[in-house]
Amino acid sequence: MRVWVERLGRTSLTFGMRVMPLDEDIEHASGRRTVVRVDPETKRPCAWTPTFRAEIAPYCAHIEAEASQ
């Protein structure tokens, strides 16, 4: 399976994924999964922390590059 970050929003994060054999670039399935950060007390969406954003930044470099074009 290949997984990447497609989008990092203020409160959400979307992963893209593909199921492929290890030795071939033949896609058997693909999809997206979006997760939303929720405050445990209010049960409302809340912003990602600066620490989380810093930790995930290396996986989002392509998003920054695409946004600036």
RAGI-V367097 format. One record per backbone hydrogen bond with DSSP energy under -0.5 kcal/mol. CO is the residue of the C=O (numbers start at 1). NH is the residue of the N-H. If there is no record, write none. Layout:
# RAGI-V367097
CO&NH, CO&NH
This chain:
# RAGI-V367097
2&18, 4&6, 4&16, 7&9, 7&14, 10&48, 11&37, 12&9, 13&15, 13&35, 14&6, 14&7, 15&33, 16&4, 17&31, 18&2, 18&20, 19&28, 19&29, 21&24, 25&27, 26&21, 26&28, 29&19, 31&17, 33&15, 35&13, 37&46, 39&43, 44&39, 49&53, 50&54, 51&55, 52&56, 53&57, 56&59, 56&60, 57&60, 58&61, 59&5, 60&63, 60&64, 61&65, 62&66, 63&67, 64&68, 66&69
